[in-house]
Amino acid sequence: MKVLVLNCGSSSVKYKLYDTDANIVLAEGLAERIGMQGSRIKHLGLGENIKISIEYALSGHEEAIKTVLHLFTHDNYGVIKNIDEIQAVGHRILHGGERFSSPVAIDNEVLDLLIQCVELAPLHMQHNIAGIKICQKLINHATQVAVFDTEFHQTMPDYAYIYPIPYDYYKKYKVRKYGFHGISHKYVAQRVAEILCDKSKVEDLKIISCHLGNGASLCAIKSGKSIDTTMGLTPLAGLMMGTRSGDIDPAVIPFLAEKERISLEEVVKVLNEKSGVLGIFGASSDFRDVIKDAGAGNDRARLALDMFIYRVAKSIGSLIPVMGGLDILVFTAGIGENSSEIRRRICEKFVNIGIEIDEQLNLENGAEIEISTVNSTVKVLVIPTDEEKMIAQETISVAKCCSSHKMIS
Ligand code: ADP
């Protein structure tokens, strides 16, 4: 089956085309700066080892997706003969609210429900939905499937997801913790099960998945289900991130609005875009820069790094009693997969509970590997995440289910 995975952002469209029968990626890429000067598509046609970066005047998302589809069948760069070969499109959707606890085929009713979720994450959701509508128009024959970043966390118990504010706000507005990075945390849980093979044992496992990228979150996974996570109503909550503050005293918001004479929205924008590691270090949100400058004696870089590690470790600690223990600690995403220094420094904070990593194994980066010693009380793994593969997998199962329903009826 040929499956297209799409992630539509405000000015970008990330895509990956799979041939799931041959188990290969046919093409992948990124259309960026959509609607701006210098818009371009970076395209990789893996079948033929094609790597191109072309400037296109992409006035909007529809033109971007049209151009990408054209590249799939291009005389020189093409990987399929006809767009009709694409049988399903998996859309990465940021927020499914309480309505969606599993991936779903998109029909008009589902689209209406998705539109109701826009108010929970307007910036992302309007573009996610635009992507769906464009594909309904351009690849009409394919089953459109919504795969949510929130759905994996729908198994959290109420005492974990309700905020301690008047209960009426939850009832009236559905203000609660939802959690994000669910596609990545689910992939990690699935890989742990595959790596350990013994399914019966996996049922009982207590895992903490550390997705440490530009955005960062932890997830407590018990018996394969998310039972708590660090992000909240929005991805601003929880850990300190590249540019996001994570958890702070909410009273800081009106205080800063008054002192800086800016609106509440502007303060929230500062917390989303100018805070976290960037806010402390000042020069960059990229952890490679922070690590390099901290090593060269820059005290603000040192502080940003110390704060990040301290906060990740503190949050891991808070999730251990939630599960009644910890069997497996997994590091994933840009920092989790590639920074042996950050992994080592986080694990060092748990020496007292018997976590021990092998310094040599931990130097390996970007690969799937167990880095704990045989004496460690907790297995520590590095698992490179593959959210697109997870979306493709979910999309296929929904599409297959739809086609068998069609055959029955
Ligand atoms: P996102 O998908 O949220 O944009 P990624 O998972 O791609 O984020 O992670 C991006 C982050 O990973 C960046 O902050 C980058 O600096 C960091 N990163 C990548 N490689 C390394 C490395 N070798 N050492 C430290 N950080 C790294």
Boltz pocket constraint, residues with backbone or C-beta under 6 A from the ligand:
constraints:
  - pocket:
      binder: B
      contacts: [[A, 212], [A, 213], [A, 214], [A, 215], [A, 242], [A, 285], [A, 286], [A, 287], [A, 288], [A, 289], [A, 291], [A, 333], [A, 334], [A, 335], [A, 338], [A, 339]]
      max_distance: 6.0
